Amino acid sequence: MKNLIKYCLMAAFMFAAFSSNAFADMKLPAPQTSGGMGLFDALDRRSSVAGGDFSTAPITNEELSTVLWAATGLNRGGKGWTVPMAKGQEPYCNVYVAGENGVFL
């Protein structure tokens, strides 16, 4: 059953990726790259929640921009990448975002 769900999700992503809007860019504001909570405060406040306790409210474009900036790994200026790399090549991780406006890479 888990494999069936996985394949259905994969098919949905592929269908969305090849739809007519597949190559449209999404413009996001600049990410928040300073301020915010410190590492030790974040660790102190970290807690687990039941699966149904997450907010269902959509995230803002500002929040999405900041999360994607962190996820790309190119977030240290000229100091290098913060995600796994192989033989000095750009990271091999792709980040997909699925939302009301489509699926984006």
C-alpha positions, 0 to 999 in steps of 0.5 A: 500500500505504501508503494502504491501511494508513493507511485501515485504521488510520483505520477502526480508530480510528473503530471504537474511538471509537464503541464502547460505551466511547467516552465513558469518562474515564481518570483519570490521576495529576498530571503531573510538572511539575518536576525531570527532565533539563535541556534541554542534557542531553536534547540531549546524550543524544539519539540515533537508534535502529533501529525495532526497538530501542524498548521494548515495555513499556507506559508507566506512567500517570504517564509518560502523564500527563506526556507528555499534559500537555506535548502539550496546550500549556497547560503554562505556567500563565497565560503562554499556550500552547506549541502552534500557535494560530490567531487566539488560539483554543484550539489545534486539535490533538487528541491521541489515545491508543490502548492496551489499554483503548481509544482516548482523546481 
